[in-house]
Amino acid sequence: MRGFTSLLRLNCTLSNPNPKVKKISDLFILSSSLVLFSLPSPSFFATKKKGNPHDKKVLLQIKATLNLSYWIPEIDCDHWHNIKCDFNPPYRIIKFTIFSANISNQILNLTDQIPCAITKLSNLKMLRLTNLSGPVPVFLAQLKNLNFLDLSFNNLTGSIPPQLS
């Protein structure tokens, strides 16, 4: 009933012959229209960047190998946990973090568990491998665009392969 009363008051106000009330109501309608038309259209949101299909396929291979449950294939991979895509087309993956606590609550062996499919992420610039054990895999040297490799908080064995220097 309260909404009906407000609507009735608004209708009476709009039909009021007082010029000041008419100007205020016209100004309100004009400003409301400007706000409404200045909002982005649904197509604006639909043009948002999407992950690269090639990189998504590689990530799905990694997901299968590591038994990840939190990457949902129906969602664009640029929205996935621990993944960051470039802002420019073709929206390649540039940052990737593998933290074993997110995988199985146990320390993973770097060489045995980290799939070499990661080398297919050719635009990868930053890679974080955390809470893992074992030697550093030589295949990481195949990531030619990699300029930041974070191996902190690991239980590594052996030396860092000379191919990574």
Secondary structure, 3 states (H helix, E strand, C coil): CHHHHHHHHHHHHHCCCCHHHHHHHHHHHHHHHHHHHHCCCHHHHHCCCCCCHHHHHHHHHHHHHHCCCCCCCCCCHHHCCCEEECCCCCCCEEEEEEEHHHCCCCCEEHHHHCCHHHHHCCCCCEEEEECEEECCCHHHHHCCCCCEEECCCCEECCCCCHHHC
